Amino acid sequence: MGSGLSPNGIGFSDAHIVTLEAMNEVLHVDEEKKQVTVQCGAQVGELVDHLADFGLTLQNLASINQQQLGGFIQVGAHGTGASIPPVEEQVIALEIETPGQGTLRLTKESGDPRFDMIKCGLGCFGVVTQITLQCVDAHKLAEDTFVLSQREVRQDHPSRLQSFRHARYMWLPYTGHAVEDDKARPTAPMVDLLREQVDTSKLPGNLASAGFGELRDWLLRAGPGPLDAEHVRRVNKAELEFWKRSEAHGVEDEASNVLAFDCGGQQLVLEVALPCGTLSDPSGRDLDFIDTLLKRIEKENFPAPAPIEQRWTCGSTAPMSPVHVPDKAAARDALFSWVGIIMYLPSQDPAERKAIEDKFYQYKQMIEEIDREGKFEAVTHWAKIEVPRSEKEVEQMQKKLRARYPFEAFERLRAECDPQRILTNDLIDGLFVVKA
């Protein structure tokens, strides 16, 4: 396992866990080729800091940087940028210790089909111990943050994806608006609402120094609580005012700082990827999906907190990637949207947390039902997919996964690399093993 950050615990097992925490060295930086060879126990943020000394950085980053690099590539992690692929596409060589084949050293250049399968292999083939990544020159980004109505988002959506190197929408349910990109501070609307709801002198922290994520947690727990739709609606509207006061243009900083953002406190997360045409000819399916979801939330009066996060990447040549496109050239122009839903866990009370978990399960079912007929072709991120609760739902999920991914090729290589199924756990078995 890596840093244990995947929401579904894909790296955990009650039987045994291998950790690479002590294998965290940067082995070599090739400044001319702009490549780095690093052990897979190193964290993304540590590597980015190291590369800065050589005037290099990673092509893209996720919203946090505490992941270990092994887990970072194995689950198909991604940042945002319509012309930028998920992180496994940065890998040009890897070394893996397998139970059945011993040490394998594979490169992109060799054309060995095992390379593409293993680079996003969910940890099922062996322990990836070191990788070589293609880097880019270190650079700064000028960030724009602004609030748009749903109508305004649609008007210039294709050109926005084409002109911005990184674009992220954060949809605020019940407000009819989205935030394009982020960076923020002015919290007055949230503080005012909090003062209406609770005696702020009894808060567990200092109101004056509280950050955005902390304020949102306190707000959701205040008053009727995070499962009351009307209360959540008011919190979302306060957040909308927060973002309106945070609008800014051309705020320049190092790329690694701009691409990270405050994810808030403890939370439950689900994310799906769906194809939406090409960068040169977007289909609009990404915004259709969001429109359908927002309407469903309002129709059911569901307590959906902000944000629903929407990001984009191009395709990946890894067969087990949710955004797999076999042809390399086609993958570069292919456009995929990643949509993430969230519910926060602002309470430590077991009964309250269980109630939120049950409600989030309904939220996930909403996503499944929206795409029950395959209209959007949405598939769940490997770090966020979970085994459903009922046997019928498990069968439906397994059927969908087998229709989407090359399971026969995956299982053949897995039988060679790990014939005794040492590297598995309840999650992997629940997703892959079909009961007779």
N, C-alpha and C positions, 0 to 999 in steps of 0.2 A: 504494500500500500504506500501511498504518498503521504501528503499532509493530512489526510482524512477530511478534506473539505467538500467532497462530493455530497450533495444533499441526500442521495440515496445510499450512501455507505458502500459503494461498489467495491472498495478495497478491503472491507472488513470480513472477518470470518471467526466463528467460535472455535474452529479447529486449529488454525495456525495463521500467523501473519508474518510476512517478510517485510522488514522496513529497511530502506536505503539511507536513512538519516545520516549515517556516518560516511556515506559515499557522496560527498558534496563538493568535490574539487573541480575547478575549471582546469582542464588538462592542457589545452592548447588554443591559442587564438591566431589564426592566419589572417593578418591584416590585409594582405594583398587580395586574397580571395573573399575576404569578409565572411569568414567562417569560424565557428567556435566548436570545440569538442569538450564536452562536459559530462560529469557523472550525473546520473539521474536522480540522486538524492538532493542535489542543489535546488534551492528555491528560485523561482522565476525572478523575484525582486533582487536576490543576491547576484544572479547572473547579469541582470540589466545594469546594476551598479558596477560590476566588474567590466562589462563591455564599454561603459562610458569612458574609461581610461584609455581606450583604443579608438574612440570616436565612432563607436558602433552601437547598435541597439537591435532589438528584435523587431521583425516586420509588423507584428501586431500583438496586443496584450488583451487579456480578459479584464473584467472590472476590478479584480483583485490580483495580487502578485505573490501570495504566500504558497501557491501550489508548488509541489516538487515537480521537476521537469518530466519524470517518468509518467506520473499521472496526468500531467498537462497534455501530453501527446496521446496517451492511450485511450482517453475518453472522448477525443475529438473536441477539445476546448476551442473557443473562438473569441475574437473580439468583435469589432464592427468595422465595416468598410466594404462597399459593394464590389470592389475589384480585388479584395484581399481574401485569401482562403483561410480555412481553419488552421490551427497551429501545426497539425501533423504534416502539412505541406512544406513547412520550413525544414523538415528533417531530410538530410541528404545521405546519412549513414547511421547505422545503429549496431549495437552489440547486445545480444540477448543470451541469457543462460536458460537453457531449456532442459526439462527432466529427460526427454527422449532423445534429443539430438546434441546435447552438450552445448558448447558455445557456438553461436552463429554470428558471423559478421556480414552484414548485408548493406549494400549501397544502392542508391537511386540509379546511379550510372550503369550498374550491372544489368539492369533489366530483369532481374530475378523477381518473379511475381510474388514471392514470399515477402519481399520488402514492403510493397504497398499494403498487403494484408496485415502484416505485423505492426506497422507504424501506428495504426489505430486499431489495436487488437484487444482492448479491454482487459489486458493482463492475462489473457487465457492461454497464451503460447509459451510464456516463460517470464523471467524477470529481465526487463530491459535495463541494462546497467550503465550504458553510456550512449550518447547520441552526438552527432555533428549537425549543427544547425546553420542554415544560410542566414546571415544577418544583413542589415542595411546600415547606411550611414546614420549616425545619430542626428536627430533633427528636432526642431521645435514645431509646435502646432499653434495656429491662431484659432481660438475657440469662439464660436458664436452660440449664445443661449437665447432662445426666444420661444414665446408661446403662440400657438396657432390654433384656430378652430379646425374642426374636422374638414370643413369645406376648403379652408385655406391649405391644409395639408395636401389634399388631392390636387389642387390647382398646379402646383409646381413640384410634385413628388418626383417624377422621373429626372428632371434637371437637378433636383437637390441630391439625389443619389449619384448622379454622374459628376457633379461638380465638387462635392465635398469628399475629401479623402476618407473621413470617418463620419458616419451619420447615425444618430440614435434618437428614436422617438420614445418618450415616456408618456403613455396615455393615462389620463386621470378619469376613471369611471364617474359617471353622473355629472361631469362638467362640460362635455362636448369639446374638450380641448386636449392638445398634446404639447409636450415640451420638446423642442428640438435641441439635442445635446444637453450639457449640464455644467454647472459651477454655480454655487449659491451661498448666501449668508443671511439676508434680511428675514428674520423669523417672526417679526411682529404679529402677523395675522395668526400664526399658530400659537404664540404665547397668549394673545388675547382670548382665543377660544379656550385654551387650557384654563385660564383664570376664571372663565365662566363655569367650568365644569368641576373644578376641585380647589381645595385650599392648597395653594402652591407652596406654602411653608412646610407641608408634609410630604413633598416630593422626595424621592430617594437621592436626588442630586441637586446641583446648583442650577437654578433656572437661568441665571445670567450668563453662565458659561456653557449651557447645554448646546450640543450640536443638532443639526437637522434630524438625523436618525433617532436620536434620543428623545427629542421633542415629539416626534411622530409616535414613538412607542408609548410615551406618557399620555398623549392625546387619545390613542386608541383604547387604552385601558380605562380612561376617565369616563364618567357618566355611565351610560348603558353598556359600554364595553364594545369590543371589536366584532361582535356578532350581530350587533344592531345596525341594520342597513341605513336607517336615517342618520344615526350617529356617524357611521363611516362616510356617508355622503357629506356631512358637514366638515369632517376632517379633510376629505379630498378637496373640498372647495377652499378650505384654508390653505392647503398645499398649493392650489392653483394661484392664490394671491401671493404666496411665497415666491413662486417661479416668476410671476409677472414683475415682482420687485427685483428679481435676479437677472433680468434680461441684460445681456452684455454682448459686445461685438469686438472681435479681434483681440481677445485676451490671450497673450502669448506665454507659453511655458514649454518645458521639456515634454516630449510626447508621452513618456511614461507617467507623468503627473496628470496630463490632460485625460488620458484614457482610463485612469482609475477614478472611482467615485464612491461615495458613502452609500453602502448597501443597507445600512440600518442594523438593527439588532437581530436576535434570533428569528428565524423565519422558515417557512415551508415554501418550496419553489418547484415549479414545473416549467419546462421549456420545450417547445416544439419547433421544428424546422419545416418549411414548406417552399417548394419551387414557385417562382413568380416571374417566369420568362427569362429574358437576358438583360444585361445592363444596357445594351443598345436598343432593346425593345421590351421594356417591362410590361407584364401582363395586367398589373393592378390587383392580382390575387392577394397580395400581402395586405392591402388596405381593405379588400373585401372581407378577409378573415377577421380583421379588427372590427369592422363595422358589425359583422354578424355577432361577434363576441360581446361587444358593448350593448347591442340591442337585447341580447339574451340576458345579460346582467340586469338591465333595467326592467325587463319584462318580469323576471323572477324576483325582483327586489333583493338581489343577492348582495351581501356585505363585502364587496370587492374593494380592497384598499388600493391606493395608488402606490407605485405605478404598474401598469402593464407595460413591460419594456419590449421594445421592438428594435432589432438590429439586423444587419445584412452581411452576408459574405458571398463570395463566388463559390464555385464547386471544389471538390476534393477528389483526387485520384485514389484515395483509400476506399476499397470496396465496402468496409464496415462503417464508413462515415455516413451520417444522416444526409449529407449533401453530396453524395458520390456521383461523379460524372466520369465515365470511363475514358473518354478522349481528353487529353491534356489541354488541347487548344480550346475545345468546347467548354471545359471546366472553367477556364479563365473568364469567359463571357457569361456563363450561367449565373443567374441571380437567385439567391435563396434568402428568405427572411426567417429570423429566429424570434419567436414570441414567447415571453416569459410572464407567467402569472405568479402571484405571491400572496401569502397571508402571514402576518407577523405573530410572534409568540411573546407578547409583552408581559405575560404573567408567569410566575414560577409555580402557581397553584396547579397540582396535577389534574384536578377535575376541569379547570378552565382550559388547560392546554389540550386535554383530550377532546373537549368540545370544539376547539379550534381545528384540531387535526381532522375530526369527523366532517366539519364544514368544508375544509380544504379538499377532502376526498370528493365531496359533491362538486366542488369547483373543477377538479380534474375530470370528473365524469362529464361536466358541461363541455369541456374541450373535446373529449372523445365523441360526444353526441353531435357536436357541430360538424365533425368530419366523419361521421359514421358511414356515409356512402362513398367516402374517398374523394369528395369534390375538391378538397384542398391538398390532398396527398401529404398531410402533416405526419411527421414522425418525431418521437421524443428523443431529446438529448440523452446520451448514454449515462451521464452523471446524474440524471434527474429522473430517469425511468424507474418505476417500482412495480413489483408484482401485485396485481389487483387482488381484491379480497375474495371474490367468488370464483368458482371453477369456470363458470361461463365466461366471465371477463378475462380470465387467464387464457382460455382457448381463443377468444377473439384477438387478444393481443399477440399471442404466438402466431396466429394465422397472418396477422398484419405484418409482423416482423419477417416471417418467412417469405412473404410476397415481396418485401422490400429489399432484403439482403441476401447475398449468395451463401446461404447456410451450408449447402453441400460442400463447397470449396472451403469454407471456414472450418467445418468439422473434419474434413480430410487433413488439413494442415494441423489442426489441433490434435488429431490422433497421432500424428508423427511427432509433434513437439512435446505433448503431454499425454501419453497413452493411458496413464493411470488416473487422469483427471485430478491431479494434485492441486492445480491452480484453479479452484472453483470455489463457489460459496452458494448460499441459499438464493441470492439474487440471480446470479448467472444461471443456476439450475432452473429456477422458476421461470426465467425468460426463454430458455433454450430447450429444456428437456420436456418432450411431449409425452404425456402419459398414455400407455397402451389402452 
